[in-house]
């Protein structure tokens, strides 16, 4: 699997660099530790996905506000208006970020399920092979 380096903006001045391939990798020699750390990893990405969804909804509301302003000003919605273009651009950017984070969250859900199977399985090699195949597909979809 190729590395997928992601920059997560935590605030105006703080950015976190994350290697998703590394985060999704399972260390078979430490299954208990992996299962314990999974809770925090999943929670972090689930919160990021939820916040990104709220940003999508906020941008959608902004588009509606700009359209209403345009209607009140001129009686028409001019698709070439710079305010509307800016609002739509923000929506598209937020929507793309949300789609990305949703895939990451799904990958961590799959990781969780695989860890549970591994804890109850004797055939670690075949389970891990299947997991790595699926995670490779997620990483490709995410841009790795």
Legacy VTK file of the C-alpha trace (Angstrom):
# vtk DataFile Version 3.0
C-alpha trace
ASCII
DATASET POLYDATA
POINTS 144 float
0.000 0.000 0.000
1.233 3.486 -0.838
1.379 6.217 1.763
-1.434 8.735 1.809
-0.358 11.872 3.623
-3.216 14.087 4.753
-3.005 17.565 6.237
-5.774 18.262 8.725
-6.294 21.896 9.651
-7.011 22.014 13.379
-7.106 25.793 13.678
-5.875 28.861 11.830
-2.343 28.204 13.080
-2.226 24.412 13.664
-2.070 21.655 11.089
-1.793 17.937 11.755
-0.020 15.707 9.234
-1.420 12.176 9.134
-0.243 9.147 7.189
-3.542 7.313 6.618
-1.869 4.145 5.393
0.072 3.961 8.651
-3.032 4.764 10.719
-5.004 1.985 9.019
-2.249 -0.633 9.237
-2.856 -3.454 11.719
0.055 -4.774 13.797
-0.880 -8.418 14.157
1.631 -8.865 17.009
-0.296 -6.378 19.188
-3.989 -7.012 18.517
-5.112 -5.930 21.982
-3.253 -2.627 21.670
-4.616 -2.122 18.176
-8.170 -2.746 19.369
-7.735 -0.323 22.277
-6.303 2.429 20.062
-9.028 1.884 17.451
-11.653 3.556 19.627
-9.763 6.857 19.733
-8.731 6.706 16.090
-12.270 6.088 14.930
-13.713 8.743 17.238
-11.270 11.349 15.935
-12.193 10.753 12.288
-15.908 10.449 13.092
-15.842 13.877 14.755
-13.904 15.333 11.804
-16.501 13.872 9.409
-19.394 15.254 11.483
-17.821 18.724 11.607
-17.267 18.628 7.858
-20.928 17.712 7.350
-21.944 20.745 9.398
-19.680 22.869 7.215
-21.452 21.524 4.105
-24.812 22.448 5.604
-23.519 25.903 6.553
-22.282 26.472 3.006
-25.604 25.280 1.616
-27.369 27.848 3.812
-24.980 30.531 2.598
-25.900 29.773 -1.005
-29.585 30.122 -0.109
-28.904 33.455 1.618
-26.992 34.813 -1.373
-29.755 33.686 -3.753
-32.327 35.425 -1.559
-30.238 38.620 -1.513
-29.936 38.531 -5.312
-33.689 38.074 -5.686
-34.357 40.989 -3.353
-31.826 43.218 -5.139
-32.704 42.563 -8.766
-35.512 40.042 -8.923
-33.287 37.430 -10.599
-30.576 35.029 -9.551
-27.525 35.901 -11.618
-25.364 32.777 -11.738
-22.380 34.951 -12.658
-22.592 37.000 -9.457
-19.274 36.838 -7.595
-20.983 36.319 -4.217
-22.876 33.320 -5.542
-19.774 31.912 -7.228
-17.846 32.262 -3.973
-20.639 30.581 -1.979
-20.882 27.706 -4.476
-17.101 27.309 -4.474
-17.132 27.049 -0.672
-19.909 24.470 -0.850
-18.050 22.338 -3.411
-14.845 22.470 -1.358
-16.699 21.544 1.867
-18.611 18.774 0.097
-15.394 17.274 -1.308
-13.781 17.384 2.146
-16.838 15.702 3.641
-16.827 12.948 1.005
-13.127 12.349 1.719
-13.659 12.184 5.486
-16.665 9.907 5.068
-14.474 7.408 3.194
-11.813 7.670 5.906
-14.425 7.006 8.580
-15.710 3.991 6.628
-12.146 2.658 6.352
-11.783 2.901 10.138
-15.117 1.118 10.576
-13.765 -1.670 8.406
-10.559 -1.677 10.470
-12.633 -2.076 13.643
-14.594 -4.974 12.182
-11.385 -6.660 11.031
-9.796 -6.294 14.462
-12.812 -7.988 16.045
-12.597 -10.838 13.525
-8.847 -11.163 14.133
-9.391 -11.381 17.901
-11.714 -14.348 17.320
-9.876 -16.032 14.466
-7.032 -18.484 14.055
-6.478 -17.643 10.377
-4.916 -14.204 10.787
-3.113 -14.337 7.459
-6.214 -14.699 5.277
-8.188 -12.116 7.287
-5.302 -9.644 7.084
-4.866 -10.274 3.357
-8.552 -9.512 2.768
-8.346 -6.405 4.986
-5.263 -5.076 3.180
-6.990 -5.565 -0.154
-10.033 -3.580 0.953
-7.949 -0.830 2.601
-5.903 -0.523 -0.602
-9.168 0.169 -2.436
-10.112 2.828 0.130
-6.681 4.452 -0.165
-6.936 4.473 -3.962
-10.366 6.096 -3.733
-8.884 8.670 -1.353
-6.073 9.492 -3.758
-3.103 7.299 -2.812
LINES 1 145
144 0 1 2 3 4 5 6 7 8 9 10 11 12 13 14 15 16 17 18 19 20 21 22 23 24 25 26 27 28 29 30 31 32 33 34 35 36 37 38 39 40 41 42 43 44 45 46 47 48 49 50 51 52 53 54 55 56 57 58 59 60 61 62 63 64 65 66 67 68 69 70 71 72 73 74 75 76 77 78 79 80 81 82 83 84 85 86 87 88 89 90 91 92 93 94 95 96 97 98 99 100 101 102 103 104 105 106 107 108 109 110 111 112 113 114 115 116 117 118 119 120 121 122 123 124 125 126 127 128 129 130 131 132 133 134 135 136 137 138 139 140 141 142 143
